[in-house]
Amino acid sequence: MTAPATFDLTGRLALITGSSAGIGFALARGLAQAGAAVVINARNADKLAQAAQTLRAEGATVHALAFDVTDAAAVAKAVAAIEADIGPIDILVNNAGMQRRAPLEDFTQEHWHELMRTNVDSVFMVGQAVARHMIARGKGKIINICSVQSELGRPNIAPYTASKGAVKMLTKGMAIDWGQHGIQVNGLGPGYFKTELNDALVKNPEFSSWLIGRTPSRRWGDVEDLVGPAVFLASDASKFVNGHILYVDGGVTATL
């Protein structure tokens, strides 16, 4: 197999959670451009339909499925429906996530549980549901979206940091348990990217200046910067990469 062919995703089906906008949408677009058919997901059916329409206009093969990744019954039903009606899931990208900012002493239990359900429980539930089918087939690719906060802390986001640290270790645990079944499970760790989630930070001149000065690449990340690494982790090019967290952060985790 030639080097370019190892990155070809033609004939494969990818499920990307939380993919109606932001990083998830960019990853769905990138996997589709590499040849995969994609199943995009979100809770908001209208926003999801708009995202699907955009991708189809670009020539992508897209299926849209609205379901709540924090609801175990909904996850089981959705994964079963994809496998039965669309095809076997070859690639799973666990991207759905959220952020809550507040001093830790003021952080409510309600927001703590909401954040953990979205950022950690969903990775476990969707990952487990999909992996059961992958195990039966003896192959599969799972990419969990981690963060530089899987390694580094910042003020007022301790629960988010805890959740992304958990995703990092869950990724390693998945790789250990499922690697023997021909499944590669890796993490993709974005740094600071221009997304809806970070809009307030992007528009904050003081923070933006600090971040750019601290980042060796001297800029914010663009969501397109994640496409190449995601295609690598989803393709045969990474068939002996397992339990690894690939940080795409402009060098933030390399410097104090």
N, C-alpha and C positions, 0 to 999 in steps of 0.2 A: 504494500500500500504506500502511495506517495505521501509526502508530508502534507500537501493541501487536502488530500482525501481524508486524512485522519480527523480533520475538523468539520467534515461534511455531515450534516444532520438530516439529509434527505431520507424520507421514509420513517422518521421517528416522530413520536407524539410527546409534546411537553405540556405539563400543567404548571402554570405560574400563578400562585396565589397573590391577592392584592395587586392586580395588574391593570387596573383601569387608568392609572396615572403614575407619574413619578418613575422611580427606579423599576418597579414591576413592569410598567408599560414598556420602558426602554429595553428591558431584558426580553420581554415577549417579542418585540419587534426584531431584536438582534438574533434570537433563536430562529425566528421565521425567515430572516434573511439568509441564515446558514442552511436553510432547507427544511426545518422542522414544521410540522403542523402544530398549532398551539391552542391550548384551552386557557382562556383568560378568565379570571375570577375577581369578584368583588361583591359586596353586599348591596350596593346601589345599582339596580338593574338598568336604569336609564343611562348612568355614566358608563356602565359596562358596554351597553349597546353602542354608544358613541365611539368608544375605544375600538370595538370590533369593526365598526364601519370604517374607521380611519385605516386600520391595518389591512382590511380587505381591499380598500382602494389602492393600497401599495402592492397588492398582489399576493398577500399572505393567505394561507389557509387557516382560518380562525373559527373556533367554537367558543361561545360565551356562556358561562354557567355561573349564575348568581347564587351563592350560598355563604353561610356564616362559618368561617373556619374555626370559631371558638365553640361551636355546637357539635358535639360528638355525633349525634344522630344525623345531622345535616351533612357532616363530612362523610360518614359511612355511605349514606344514600348517594351523594354526589360522585364519590369515587367509583362505586358500583355502577352507576349510570354511565360514566365515561368509559369504563372497561367494557360494558355490554353494548353500548350504542355507538361509541366513537372509535374506540380501539384501545389496545394496551398502552398504558402510560410508561414510556421509556425514560422520561426525564421529569423530575419534580423539582421545582424551585419554590421553596418555602420563603416567600417574600413578605407576606402580610405582617404589618407591624404598626406600632404607634409610639408616640412620645408624650410624656407629661413632665412639665417642669415646675418645681417648687422646692423650697428648703425642706430637707428631710424631716425636720421636726414638725412641719406643717402638712406633710403629705398624708392624704386621707387613706384609710383602709380601702374604701371603695375604689379609688383610683389605682391603688397598689394591685388589687385583684384584677381590675380591668386590664391593666398593663400586662400583668403576668399571663392572663388568659390569651391575650392577643399575641404577645411576643414569644411566649414559651409553650403554653398548652397547645396552640395551633400547630407548632412545629412537630410536637409529639404526635398529635392526633392525625394530622394529614400524612405525616411521614410513616406512621405505623400502618394506616389504611392502605397506602400505596405500596409500601414495602412488602406487605403480605402477597400481593400479586407479583411483584418483582421476584420475590423468593421462589415462587412456584415456577417462574420462567428462567431463573438462574442468571439474571442480569438486570441492570438498572443504574441510573444516575440520580443522585439526590444532592441538591445544592441548597444549603441553608444560609440565609442572609444574616450574617453577623454584623459587626461594626467595629470601628476602632475602639468603641466603648466596651468591646469584649476584652480589651487589654488596659485601657486608660480611663481614668475618671475625670469628671468635670463638676463644678459646683451646680447644685440644684437638679441633678439628674441621677441621683444614686439608685433609685429603683430601675430606671432604664439600663444603667450600667450593670446592675445585678441580673436583669433579664437577658442582656446580650452576652454576659459571661456564662449564663446557663445555656444559651444556645450554642456557644462554642464547645462546651463540654458535652452537651447532648449530641452534637455532631460527631465528636470523637467516639462516644459510646455507640452511636448508630453504626459507625464504620467498623468498630470492633465486633459487634454482634452480627452484622449483615455482610461484612466483607467476604466471609466464607461462602456466601451464596452468589457471588459474582456482582455484588452491588458496591459502587463507589459512592461514599458520602463525604462531601467536602463543604467547607464554608467559604463564603465570599464576604469579605469585610470592607465595606465602603468607608472612606474617610468622610470629610465634609463636602457634600454635594449640593448643587443648586436644585432643590426640590421644594415642593409645597411644604413639606415637613420642616424645612430649614428656612423658610421664607423670611421670618422675623430676624434671623441671624444674618442672612445675606444683606438685608436692608439696614443692618446696624453697622454704621461706619467704623465704630471703635472695635467691635468684635471682628469684622471682616478684615480690618487692617492687621489686628493681632494674629488672626489665623493665617493670612497670606505670609506674614513675616515668619511664622513658625513652621510653615510647610516648605520643605526643600524645593518643591516644584513651583512655589510662589504663585499659587492660584487656587481657587475653588475647583472642585471636580465637576465635570459635566457628565450627565448620566450615560452618555455614549462611551465614556472611558471604561465602563463596566462590561460592555458587550463582549470584547475580545476575551477577557478572563472568564466570562460566563460560558461562552462557546467552547473554550478550552476545557473547562470542567464538565461540560455536558457531552463532550465528544470522545472518540477513541484516543485522542491525543493525550488524555489523562487517565488511561486505563490502569496505570500502576500508581496513581495518586489517590490516597485514601486517608481520611481523618485529618486532612490538612486545612488550615485556614489561610486563604489567599487575601492579603490585605491590599486594597487598591485605594491608596490614601495620599499619594504624592509624597510619601516619605514621613508622614506625621509620626508613625510608631517607631521610626528610627532615631528620633532626636528628642532631646530634653528641651 
